[in-house]
Amino acid sequence: MRKPLLECLLKGLSLDGEVLTFSPEQKSLTIQLKNVGDAPARNIRVRLYSNLPEDYRLYGDETPWYPLPSSDEPGYKYAFQSIIHHPIDPKESGTIDLLISNENAKSGSYQSVLKVFYE
């Protein structure tokens, strides 16, 4: 049976099991979603769980992000979701971008976890 298999990469390195960190110096990330499976990945939902302060805003140049009413990931106060409306075919890639903004950026680092759900 054919199945899709998405790998999340940051600067060419796997994010599997890794924690993302945002800080005033690191305000943007571009994540590559690579389909290493043998079937198209469809209905792709990407969730970011984070403890960014409330006054931070998450957005993307090409990727719209929406806050979720609550986080279902223990240890993370906030959850955001983005939906990729086009399938990623086998051996093809797509990207998602994550940018944070805050006019009064506080110093400090804020850990986040990215999860990808697909069919």
N, CA, C and O atoms as a Tinker XYZ file with bonds, in Angstrom:
   476  protein
     1  N      0.840000   -1.177000    0.000000    73     2
     2  CA     0.000000    0.000000    0.000000    64     1     3
     3  C      0.890000    1.246000    0.000000    63     2     4     5
     4  O      1.862000    1.326000    0.751000    81     3
     5  N      0.556000    2.178000   -0.819000    73     3     6
     6  CA     1.334000    3.410000   -0.921000    64     5     7
     7  C      0.937000    4.362000    0.201000    63     6     8     9
     8  O     -0.235000    4.464000    0.563000    81     7
     9  N      1.944000    5.066000    0.752000    73     7    10
    10  CA     1.691000    6.011000    1.835000    64     9    11
    11  C      2.585000    7.230000    1.676000    63    10    12    13
    12  O      3.727000    7.118000    1.230000    81    11
    13  N      2.056000    8.410000    2.045000    73    11    14
    14  CA     2.927000    9.587000    2.102000    64    13    15
    15  C      3.746000    9.545000    3.386000    63    14    16    17
    16  O      3.350000    8.910000    4.363000    81    15
    17  N      4.878000   10.218000    3.378000    73    15    18
    18  CA     5.690000   10.353000    4.579000    64    17    19
    19  C      6.393000   11.699000    4.506000    63    18    20    21
    20  O      7.298000   11.889000    3.693000    81    19
    21  N      5.979000   12.630000    5.351000    73    19    22
    22  CA     6.556000   13.967000    5.340000    64    21    23
    23  C      7.683000   14.077000    6.351000    63    22    24    25
    24  O      7.556000   13.644000    7.497000    81    23
    25  N      8.783000   14.659000    5.911000    73    23    26
    26  CA     9.896000   15.000000    6.790000    64    25    27
    27  C      9.907000   16.517000    6.932000    63    26    28    29
    28  O      9.717000   17.236000    5.951000    81    27
    29  N     10.127000   16.998000    8.135000    73    27    30
    30  CA    10.257000   18.439000    8.385000    64    29    31
    31  C     11.739000   18.746000    8.526000    63    30    32    33
    32  O     12.443000   18.132000    9.328000    81    31
    33  N     12.207000   19.716000    7.725000    73    31    34
    34  CA    13.620000   20.064000    7.723000    64    33    35
    35  C     13.792000   21.558000    7.968000    63    34    36    37
    36  O     13.011000   22.371000    7.474000    81    35
    37  N     14.810000   21.907000    8.726000    73    35    38
    38  CA    15.198000   23.294000    8.947000    64    37    39
    39  C     16.672000   23.398000    8.582000    63    38    40    41
    40  O     17.528000   22.764000    9.199000    81    39
    41  N     16.948000   24.205000    7.573000    73    39    42
    42  CA    18.327000   24.352000    7.067000    64    41    43
    43  C     18.919000   22.993000    6.704000    63    42    44    45
    44  O     20.097000   22.731000    6.946000    81    43
    45  N     18.081000   22.128000    6.119000    73    43    46
    46  CA    18.528000   20.824000    5.652000    64    45    47
    47  C     18.614000   19.742000    6.711000    63    46    48    49
    48  O     18.933000   18.596000    6.395000    81    47
    49  N     18.333000   20.086000    7.975000    73    47    50
    50  CA    18.421000   19.116000    9.069000    64    49    51
    51  C     17.031000   18.744000    9.566000    63    50    52    53
    52  O     16.139000   19.590000    9.624000    81    51
    53  N     16.850000   17.484000    9.921000    73    51    54
    54  CA    15.563000   16.988000   10.389000    64    53    55
    55  C     15.155000   17.656000   11.701000    63    54    56    57
    56  O     15.982000   17.881000   12.584000    81    55
    57  N     13.868000   17.965000   11.807000    73    55    58
    58  CA    13.327000   18.529000   13.050000    64    57    59
    59  C     12.694000   17.455000   13.936000    63    58    60    61
    60  O     12.148000   17.770000   14.993000    81    59
    61  N     12.763000   16.211000   13.521000    73    59    62
    62  CA    12.132000   15.139000   14.275000    64    61    63
    63  C     12.649000   15.116000   15.708000    63    62    64    65
    64  O     13.835000   14.881000   15.942000    81    63
    65  N     11.764000   15.358000   16.658000    73    63    66
    66  CA    12.117000   15.351000   18.074000    64    65    67
    67  C     12.815000   16.611000   18.560000    63    66    68    69
    68  O     13.193000   16.683000   19.729000    81    67
    69  N     12.994000   17.594000   17.708000    73    67    70
    70  CA    13.689000   18.828000   18.079000    64    69    71
    71  C     12.695000   19.882000   18.582000    63    70    72    73
    72  O     11.504000   19.824000   18.275000    81    71
    73  N     13.198000   20.833000   19.349000    73    71    74
    74  CA    12.415000   21.958000   19.844000    64    73    75
    75  C     12.891000   23.207000   19.123000    63    74    76    77
    76  O     14.091000   23.472000   19.053000    81    75
    77  N     11.945000   23.978000   18.586000    73    75    78
    78  CA    12.277000   25.242000   17.928000    64    77    79
    79  C     12.400000   26.332000   18.983000    63    78    80    81
    80  O     11.706000   26.294000   19.999000    81    79
    81  N     13.260000   27.283000   18.752000    73    79    82
    82  CA    13.405000   28.397000   19.682000    64    81    83
    83  C     13.306000   29.712000   18.934000    63    82    84    85
    84  O     14.020000   29.943000   17.959000    81    83
    85  N     12.406000   30.575000   19.405000    73    83    86
    86  CA    12.286000   31.927000   18.882000    64    85    87
    87  C     12.901000   32.879000   19.898000    63    86    88    89
    88  O     12.795000   32.662000   21.105000    81    87
    89  N     13.536000   33.920000   19.411000    73    87    90
    90  CA    14.119000   34.947000   20.267000    64    89    91
    91  C     14.134000   36.247000   19.472000    63    90    92    93
    92  O     13.858000   36.228000   18.273000    81    91
    93  N     14.449000   37.375000   20.106000    73    91    94
    94  CA    14.543000   38.619000   19.335000    64    93    95
    95  C     15.557000   38.522000   18.195000    63    94    96    97
    96  O     15.423000   39.228000   17.195000    81    95
    97  N     16.563000   37.666000   18.328000    73    95    98
    98  CA    17.548000   37.497000   17.265000    64    97    99
    99  C     17.076000   36.506000   16.204000    63    98   100   101
   100  O     17.498000   36.599000   15.051000    81    99
   101  N     16.225000   35.575000   16.562000    73    99   102
   102  CA    15.720000   34.538000   15.645000    64   101   103
   103  C     14.213000   34.697000   15.550000    63   102   104   105
   104  O     13.471000   34.031000   16.272000    81   103
   105  N     13.752000   35.576000   14.662000    73   103   106
   106  CA    12.329000   35.884000   14.549000    64   105   107
   107  C     11.637000   35.176000   13.400000    63   106   108   109
   108  O     10.413000   35.246000   13.287000    81   107
   109  N     12.389000   34.494000   12.542000    73   107   110
   110  CA    11.743000   33.832000   11.415000    64   109   111
   111  C     12.414000   32.495000   11.121000    63   110   112   113
   112  O     13.616000   32.314000   11.319000    81   111
   113  N     11.592000   31.568000   10.642000    73   111   114
   114  CA    12.068000   30.240000   10.264000    64   113   115
   115  C     11.348000   29.825000    8.985000    63   114   116   117
   116  O     10.169000   30.133000    8.810000    81   115
   117  N     12.037000   29.140000    8.104000    73   115   118
   118  CA    11.402000   28.530000    6.939000    64   117   119
   119  C     11.613000   27.027000    7.064000    63   118   120   121
   120  O     12.744000   26.541000    7.079000    81   119
   121  N     10.512000   26.308000    7.152000    73   119   122
   122  CA    10.534000   24.866000    7.336000    64   121   123
   123  C     10.214000   24.210000    5.989000    63   122   124   125
   124  O      9.258000   24.593000    5.314000    81   123
   125  N     11.015000   23.231000    5.611000    73   123   126
   126  CA    10.758000   22.478000    4.386000    64   125   127
   127  C     10.005000   21.208000    4.757000    63   126   128   129
   128  O     10.409000   20.480000    5.664000    81   127
   129  N      8.907000   20.945000    4.050000    73   127   130
   130  CA     8.164000   19.697000    4.197000    64   129   131
   131  C      8.464000   18.856000    2.965000    63   130   132   133
   132  O      8.046000   19.197000    1.859000    81   131
   133  N      9.183000   17.765000    3.154000    73   131   134
   134  CA     9.599000   16.923000    2.038000    64   133   135
   135  C      8.869000   15.590000    2.118000    63   134   136   137
   136  O      8.912000   14.909000    3.142000    81   135
   137  N      8.194000   15.222000    1.026000    73   135   138
   138  CA     7.469000   13.964000    0.981000    64   137   139
   139  C      8.416000   12.874000    0.491000    63   138   140   141
   140  O      8.707000   12.780000   -0.701000    81   139
   141  N      8.891000   12.054000    1.423000    73   139   142
   142  CA     9.794000   10.958000    1.083000    64   141   143
   143  C      9.029000    9.646000    0.897000    63   142   144   145
   144  O      9.633000    8.592000    0.699000    81   143
   145  N      7.689000    9.719000    0.962000    73   143   146
   146  CA     6.853000    8.544000    0.755000    64   145   147
   147  C      6.590000    8.299000   -0.712000    63   146   148   149
   148  O      7.234000    8.888000   -1.580000    81   147
   149  N      5.621000    7.412000   -0.986000    73   147   150
   150  CA     5.312000    7.069000   -2.372000    64   149   151
   151  C      3.871000    7.378000   -2.762000    63   150   152   153
   152  O      3.364000    6.834000   -3.743000    81   151
   153  N      3.204000    8.253000   -1.996000    73   151   154
   154  CA     1.853000    8.715000   -2.322000    64   153   155
   155  C      1.755000   10.192000   -1.952000    63   154   156   157
   156  O      2.501000   10.660000   -1.092000    81   155
   157  N      0.847000   10.932000   -2.588000    73   155   158
   158  CA     0.709000   12.358000   -2.250000    64   157   159
   159  C      0.241000   12.552000   -0.804000    63   158   160   161
   160  O     -0.590000   11.794000   -0.306000    81   159
   161  N      0.782000   13.572000   -0.141000    73   159   162
   162  CA     0.324000   13.965000    1.203000    64   161   163
   163  C     -0.771000   15.006000    1.009000    63   162   164   165
   164  O     -0.552000   16.024000    0.352000    81   163
   165  N     -1.933000   14.760000    1.571000    73   163   166
   166  CA    -3.092000   15.643000    1.389000    64   165   167
   167  C     -3.611000   16.125000    2.745000    63   166   168   169
   168  O     -3.267000   15.582000    3.795000    81   167
   169  N     -4.444000   17.157000    2.687000    73   167   170
   170  CA    -5.068000   17.691000    3.903000    64   169   171
   171  C     -4.023000   17.931000    4.996000    63   170   172   173
   172  O     -4.138000   17.416000    6.109000    81   171
   173  N     -3.019000   18.709000    4.663000    73   171   174
   174  CA    -1.893000   18.936000    5.560000    64   173   175
   175  C     -2.218000   20.068000    6.531000    63   174   176   177
   176  O     -2.542000   21.183000    6.121000    81   175
   177  N     -2.127000   19.764000    7.815000    73   175   178
   178  CA    -2.314000   20.764000    8.873000    64   177   179
   179  C     -1.015000   20.836000    9.669000    63   178   180   181
   180  O     -0.464000   19.814000   10.079000    81   179
   181  N     -0.544000   22.038000    9.876000    73   179   182
   182  CA     0.676000   22.245000   10.638000    64   181   183
   183  C      0.303000   23.001000   11.904000    63   182   184   185
   184  O     -0.362000   24.035000   11.841000    81   183
   185  N      0.724000   22.494000   13.037000    73   183   186
   186  CA     0.452000   23.169000   14.313000    64   185   187
   187  C      1.756000   23.554000   14.991000    63   186   188   189
   188  O      2.720000   22.788000   15.020000    81   187
   189  N      1.754000   24.756000   15.532000    73   187   190
   190  CA     2.879000   25.243000   16.317000    64   189   191
   191  C      2.380000   25.452000   17.738000    63   190   192   193
   192  O      1.428000   26.196000   17.973000    81   191
   193  N      3.034000   24.788000   18.677000    73   191   194
   194  CA     2.731000   24.940000   20.093000    64   193   195
   195  C      3.846000   25.779000   20.684000    63   194   196   197
   196  O      5.023000   25.515000   20.442000    81   195
   197  N      3.477000   26.800000   21.466000    73   195   198
   198  CA     4.506000   27.718000   21.931000    64   197   199
   199  C      4.130000   28.368000   23.247000    63   198   200   201
   200  O      2.973000   28.370000   23.668000    81   199
   201  N      5.153000   28.921000   23.879000    73   199   202
   202  CA     4.965000   29.739000   25.078000    64   201   203
   203  C      5.369000   31.184000   24.804000    63   202   204   205
   204  O      5.774000   31.903000   25.717000    81   203
   205  N      5.259000   31.607000   23.544000    73   203   206
   206  CA     5.524000   33.006000   23.217000    64   205   207
   207  C      4.634000   33.892000   24.075000    63   206   208   209
   208  O      3.494000   33.517000   24.353000    81   207
   209  N      5.107000   35.041000   24.500000    73   207   210
   210  CA     4.242000   35.939000   25.265000    64   209   211
   211  C      3.006000   36.331000   24.456000    63   210   212   213
   212  O      3.031000   36.343000   23.225000    81   211
   213  N      1.926000   36.649000   25.171000    73   211   214
   214  CA     0.649000   36.965000   24.544000    64   213   215
   215  C      0.716000   38.088000   23.517000    63   214   216   217
   216  O     -0.035000   38.085000   22.542000    81   215
   217  N      1.602000   39.038000   23.730000    73   215   218
   218  CA     1.639000   40.187000   22.834000    64   217   219
   219  C      2.457000   39.937000   21.565000    63   218   220   221
   220  O      2.617000   40.849000   20.753000    81   219
   221  N      2.972000   38.733000   21.381000    73   219   222
   222  CA     3.650000   38.385000   20.139000    64   221   223
   223  C      2.612000   37.944000   19.111000    63   222   224   225
   224  O      1.556000   37.422000   19.467000    81   223
   225  N      2.921000   38.156000   17.849000    73   223   226
   226  CA     2.023000   37.757000   16.778000    64   225   227
   227  C      2.774000   36.804000   15.861000    63   226   228   229
   228  O      3.918000   37.072000   15.491000    81   227
   229  N      2.146000   35.701000   15.493000    73   227   230
   230  CA     2.727000   34.737000   14.574000    64   229   231
   231  C      2.069000   34.918000   13.216000    63   230   232   233
   232  O      0.844000   34.998000   13.117000    81   231
   233  N      2.875000   34.982000   12.181000    73   231   234
   234  CA     2.342000   35.112000   10.826000    64   233   235
   235  C      3.348000   34.509000    9.857000    63   234   236   237
   236  O      4.410000   34.042000   10.266000    81   235
   237  N      3.015000   34.521000    8.591000    73   235   238
   238  CA     3.922000   34.041000    7.560000    64   237   239
   239  C      3.733000   34.854000    6.299000    63   238   240   241
   240  O      2.640000   35.355000    6.036000    81   239
   241  N      4.788000   34.988000    5.522000    73   239   242
   242  CA     4.669000   35.706000    4.252000    64   241   243
   243  C      3.736000   34.964000    3.308000    63   242   244   245
   244  O      2.882000   35.576000    2.666000    81   243
   245  N      3.895000   33.658000    3.220000    73   243   246
   246  CA     3.084000   32.825000    2.334000    64   245   247
   247  C      2.164000   31.883000    3.111000    63   246   248   249
   248  O      1.279000   31.253000    2.531000    81   247
   249  N      2.374000   31.792000    4.396000    73   247   250
   250  CA     1.657000   30.820000    5.225000    64   249   251
   251  C      0.769000   31.547000    6.238000    63   250   252   253
   252  O      1.287000   32.165000    7.167000    81   251
   253  N     -0.562000   31.487000    6.078000    73   251   254
   254  CA    -1.413000   32.099000    7.100000    64   253   255
   255  C     -1.479000   31.218000    8.359000    63   254   256   257
   256  O     -1.654000   30.002000    8.269000    81   255
   257  N     -1.340000   31.840000    9.508000    73   255   258
   258  CA    -1.409000   31.139000   10.792000    64   257   259
   259  C     -2.605000   31.647000   11.580000    63   258   260   261
   260  O     -2.876000   32.847000   11.609000    81   259
   261  N     -3.322000   30.724000   12.219000    73   259   262
   262  CA    -4.503000   31.075000   12.995000    64   261   263
   263  C     -4.348000   30.558000   14.421000    63   262   264   265
   264  O     -3.942000   29.412000   14.615000    81   263
   265  N     -4.664000   31.379000   15.422000    73   263   266
   266  CA    -4.597000   30.884000   16.801000    64   265   267
   267  C     -5.726000   29.878000   17.049000    63   266   268   269
   268  O     -6.843000   30.056000   16.562000    81   267
   269  N     -5.430000   28.841000   17.796000    73   267   270
   270  CA    -6.444000   27.873000   18.213000    64   269   271
   271  C     -6.941000   28.281000   19.592000    63   270   272   273
   272  O     -6.208000   28.924000   20.343000    81   271
   273  N     -8.179000   27.917000   19.940000    73   271   274
   274  CA    -8.735000   28.355000   21.228000    64   273   275
   275  C     -7.962000   27.853000   22.447000    63   274   276   277
   276  O     -7.968000   28.492000   23.498000    81   275
   277  N     -7.295000   26.701000   22.300000    73   275   278
   278  CA    -6.513000   26.167000   23.422000    64   277   279
   279  C     -5.427000   25.247000   22.863000    63   278   280   281
   280  O     -5.464000   24.846000   21.700000    81   279
   281  N     -4.472000   24.930000   23.716000    73   279   282
   282  CA    -3.391000   24.033000   23.340000    64   281   283
   283  C     -3.662000   22.648000   23.909000    63   282   284   285
   284  O     -4.005000   22.511000   25.083000    81   283
   285  N     -3.509000   21.622000   23.078000    73   283   286
   286  CA    -3.664000   20.249000   23.558000    64   285   287
   287  C     -2.301000   19.580000   23.782000    63   286   288   289
   288  O     -2.211000   18.364000   23.948000    81   287
   289  N     -1.247000   20.401000   23.781000    73   287   290
   290  CA     0.113000   19.900000   24.004000    64   289   291
   291  C      0.575000   20.334000   25.398000    63   290   292   293
   292  O      0.742000   21.528000   25.645000    81   291
   293  N      0.785000   19.372000   26.319000    73   291   294
   294  CA     1.219000   19.733000   27.668000    64   293   295
   295  C      2.520000   20.546000   27.644000    63   294   296   297
   296  O      3.441000   20.250000   26.884000    81   295
   297  N      2.569000   21.555000   28.477000    73   295   298
   298  CA     3.767000   22.370000   28.593000    64   297   299
   299  C      3.791000   23.575000   27.672000    63   298   300   301
   300  O      4.699000   24.400000   27.760000    81   299
   301  N      2.796000   23.691000   26.780000    73   299   302
   302  CA     2.742000   24.827000   25.865000    64   301   303
   303  C      1.389000   25.520000   26.006000    63   302   304   305
   304  O      0.335000   24.891000   25.902000    81   303
   305  N      1.444000   26.809000   26.241000    73   303   306
   306  CA     0.239000   27.588000   26.538000    64   305   307
   307  C     -0.591000   27.909000   25.295000    63   306   308   309
   308  O     -1.818000   27.968000   25.367000    81   307
   309  N      0.081000   28.120000   24.145000    73   307   310
   310  CA    -0.623000   28.557000   22.943000    64   309   311
   311  C     -0.437000   27.570000   21.802000    63   310   312   313
   312  O      0.563000   26.856000   21.721000    81   311
   313  N     -1.440000   27.555000   20.915000    73   311   314
   314  CA    -1.363000   26.720000   19.710000    64   313   315
   315  C     -1.836000   27.536000   18.519000    63   314   316   317
   316  O     -2.803000   28.293000   18.610000    81   315
   317  N     -1.143000   27.370000   17.403000    73   315   318
   318  CA    -1.479000   28.032000   16.153000    64   317   319
   319  C     -1.549000   26.958000   15.071000    63   318   320   321
   320  O     -0.882000   25.928000   15.164000    81   319
   321  N     -2.356000   27.204000   14.053000    73   319   322
   322  CA    -2.481000   26.222000   12.980000    64   321   323
   323  C     -2.435000   26.897000   11.619000    63   322   324   325
   324  O     -2.902000   28.023000   11.443000    81   323
   325  N     -1.867000   26.186000   10.672000    73   323   326
   326  CA    -1.872000   26.597000    9.277000    64   325   327
   327  C     -2.279000   25.378000    8.458000    63   326   328   329
   328  O     -1.947000   24.244000    8.805000    81   327
   329  N     -2.993000   25.621000    7.380000    73   327   330
   330  CA    -3.447000   24.538000    6.509000    64   329   331
   331  C     -2.823000   24.730000    5.136000    63   330   332   333
   332  O     -2.859000   25.823000    4.572000    81   331
   333  N     -2.255000   23.663000    4.610000    73   331   334
   334  CA    -1.698000   23.672000    3.261000    64   333   335
   335  C     -2.751000   23.042000    2.354000    63   334   336   337
   336  O     -3.092000   21.870000    2.508000    81   335
   337  N     -3.258000   23.822000    1.414000    73   335   338
   338  CA    -4.405000   23.399000    0.609000    64   337   339
   339  C     -4.036000   22.560000   -0.612000    63   338   340   341
   340  O     -4.923000   21.993000   -1.249000    81   339
   341  N     -2.777000   22.469000   -0.947000    73   339   342
   342  CA    -2.388000   21.668000   -2.112000    64   341   343
   343  C     -1.597000   20.456000   -1.632000    63   342   344   345
   344  O     -0.841000   20.558000   -0.666000    81   343
   345  N     -1.761000   19.305000   -2.295000    73   343   346
   346  CA    -1.002000   18.117000   -1.889000    64   345   347
   347  C      0.481000   18.271000   -2.207000    63   346   348   349
   348  O      0.863000   19.029000   -3.098000    81   347
   349  N      1.295000   17.551000   -1.478000    73   347   350
   350  CA     2.720000   17.467000   -1.776000    64   349   351
   351  C      2.950000   16.066000   -2.332000    63   350   352   353
   352  O      2.791000   15.066000   -1.631000    81   351
   353  N      3.325000   16.017000   -3.602000    73   351   354
   354  CA     3.526000   14.742000   -4.294000    64   353   355
   355  C      4.795000   14.042000   -3.805000    63   354   356   357
   356  O      5.675000   14.675000   -3.222000    81   355
   357  N      4.884000   12.725000   -4.049000    73   355   358
   358  CA     6.090000   11.991000   -3.658000    64   357   359
   359  C      7.342000   12.618000   -4.258000    63   358   360   361
   360  O      7.357000   13.039000   -5.414000    81   359
   361  N      8.375000   12.668000   -3.452000    73   359   362
   362  CA     9.694000   13.218000   -3.816000    64   361   363
   363  C      9.660000   14.725000   -4.065000    63   362   364   365
   364  O     10.640000   15.283000   -4.559000    81   363
   365  N      8.559000   15.395000   -3.736000    73   363   366
   366  CA     8.438000   16.844000   -3.871000    64   365   367
   367  C      8.484000   17.480000   -2.482000    63   366   368   369
   368  O      8.368000   16.791000   -1.469000    81   367
   369  N      8.654000   18.806000   -2.449000    73   367   370
   370  CA     8.733000   19.545000   -1.197000    64   369   371
   371  C      7.831000   20.766000   -1.239000    63   370   372   373
   372  O      7.467000   21.258000   -2.307000    81   371
   373  N      7.488000   21.231000   -0.075000    73   371   374
   374  CA     6.808000   22.504000    0.102000    64   373   375
   375  C      7.458000   23.207000    1.278000    63   374   376   377
   376  O      8.236000   22.600000    2.014000    81   375
   377  N      7.149000   24.468000    1.458000    73   375   378
   378  CA     7.712000   25.190000    2.601000    64   377   379
   379  C      6.615000   25.898000    3.367000    63   378   380   381
   380  O      5.567000   26.243000    2.822000    81   379
   381  N      6.883000   26.104000    4.635000    73   379   382
   382  CA     6.029000   26.944000    5.477000    64   381   383
   383  C      6.952000   27.937000    6.171000    63   382   384   385
   384  O      8.080000   27.609000    6.541000    81   383
   385  N      6.457000   29.136000    6.337000    73   383   386
   386  CA     7.278000   30.136000    7.012000    64   385   387
   387  C      6.617000   30.558000    8.309000    63   386   388   389
   388  O      5.394000   30.646000    8.408000    81   387
   389  N      7.454000   30.814000    9.296000    73   387   390
   390  CA     7.027000   31.235000   10.622000    64   389   391
   391  C      7.759000   32.521000   10.949000    63   390   392   393
   392  O      8.989000   32.555000   10.963000    81   391
   393  N      7.012000   33.570000   11.209000    73   391   394
   394  CA     7.602000   34.846000   11.604000    64   393   395
   395  C      6.878000   35.329000   12.844000    63   394   396   397
   396  O      5.661000   35.188000   12.959000    81   395
   397  N      7.626000   35.894000   13.765000    73   395   398
   398  CA     6.996000   36.484000   14.941000    64   397   399
   399  C      7.273000   37.975000   14.937000    63   398   400   401
   400  O      8.311000   38.431000   14.458000    81   399
   401  N      6.337000   38.715000   15.474000    73   399   402
   402  CA     6.559000   40.158000   15.581000    64   401   403
   403  C      6.028000   40.639000   16.918000    63   402   404   405
   404  O      5.090000   40.085000   17.491000    81   403
   405  N      6.670000   41.686000   17.381000    73   403   406
   406  CA     6.263000   42.362000   18.599000    64   405   407
   407  C      6.992000   43.685000   18.604000    63   406   408   409
   408  O      8.220000   43.735000   18.539000    81   407
   409  N      6.227000   44.749000   18.683000    73   407   410
   410  CA     6.853000   46.070000   18.675000    64   409   411
   411  C      7.744000   46.284000   19.888000    63   410   412   413
   412  O      8.751000   46.987000   19.798000    81   411
   413  N      7.394000   45.698000   21.003000    73   411   414
   414  CA     8.178000   45.827000   22.229000    64   413   415
   415  C      8.792000   44.477000   22.588000    63   414   416   417
   416  O      8.553000   43.946000   23.672000    81   415
   417  N      9.585000   43.926000   21.670000    73   415   418
   418  CA    10.136000   42.583000   21.853000    64   417   419
   419  C     10.917000   42.483000   23.158000    63   418   420   421
   420  O     11.826000   43.269000   23.426000    81   419
   421  N     10.538000   41.504000   23.949000    73   419   422
   422  CA    11.230000   41.243000   25.206000    64   421   423
   423  C     12.385000   40.303000   24.912000    63   422   424   425
   424  O     12.275000   39.413000   24.069000    81   423
   425  N     13.486000   40.506000   25.608000    73   423   426
   426  CA    14.593000   39.576000   25.411000    64   425   427
   427  C     14.220000   38.245000   26.047000    63   426   428   429
   428  O     13.397000   38.183000   26.960000    81   427
   429  N     14.824000   37.213000   25.561000    73   427   430
   430  CA    14.532000   35.875000   26.060000    64   429   431
   431  C     14.269000   34.942000   24.905000    63   430   432   433
   432  O     14.041000   35.386000   23.780000    81   431
   433  N     14.299000   33.658000   25.174000    73   431   434
   434  CA    14.036000   32.646000   24.161000    64   433   435
   435  C     12.754000   31.921000   24.522000    63   434   436   437
   436  O     12.451000   31.717000   25.698000    81   435
   437  N     12.006000   31.536000   23.501000    73   435   438
   438  CA    10.708000   30.894000   23.703000    64   437   439
   439  C     10.667000   29.612000   22.894000    63   438   440   441
   440  O     10.700000   29.636000   21.664000    81   439
   441  N     10.594000   28.481000   23.608000    73   439   442
   442  CA    10.594000   27.191000   22.933000    64   441   443
   443  C      9.237000   26.912000   22.313000    63   442   444   445
   444  O      8.197000   27.327000   22.825000    81   443
   445  N      9.274000   26.203000   21.204000    73   443   446
   446  CA     8.063000   25.849000   20.466000    64   445   447
   447  C      8.234000   24.463000   19.870000    63   446   448   449
   448  O      9.354000   24.004000   19.644000    81   447
   449  N      7.110000   23.802000   19.618000    73   447   450
   450  CA     7.098000   22.494000   18.978000    64   449   451
   451  C      6.192000   22.571000   17.765000    63   450   452   453
   452  O      5.109000   23.153000   17.827000    81   451
   453  N      6.637000   21.981000   16.657000    73   451   454
   454  CA     5.884000   21.952000   15.410000    64   453   455
   455  C      5.410000   20.531000   15.161000    63   454   456   457
   456  O      6.197000   19.588000   15.249000    81   455
   457  N      4.118000   20.370000   14.847000    73   455   458
   458  CA     3.578000   19.039000   14.509000    64   457   459
   459  C      2.850000   19.154000   13.175000    63   458   460   461
   460  O      2.179000   20.148000   12.900000    81   459
   461  N      2.997000   18.110000   12.349000    73   459   462
   462  CA     2.376000   18.095000   11.044000    64   461   463
   463  C      1.433000   16.889000   10.976000    63   462   464   465
   464  O      1.820000   15.763000   11.290000    81   463
   465  N      0.187000   17.149000   10.560000    73   463   466
   466  CA    -0.823000   16.106000   10.405000    64   465   467
   467  C     -1.216000   16.056000    8.933000    63   466   468   469
   468  O     -1.399000   17.104000    8.313000    81   467
   469  N     -1.352000   14.857000    8.360000    73   467   470
   470  CA    -1.692000   14.727000    6.943000    64   469   471
   471  C     -2.277000   13.353000    6.679000    63   470   472   473
   472  O     -2.209000   12.453000    7.516000    81   471
   473  N     -2.856000   13.214000    5.487000    73   471   474
   474  CA    -3.428000   11.932000    5.049000    64   473   475
   475  C     -2.634000   11.427000    3.860000    63   474   476
   476  O     -2.938000   10.361000    3.324000    81   475
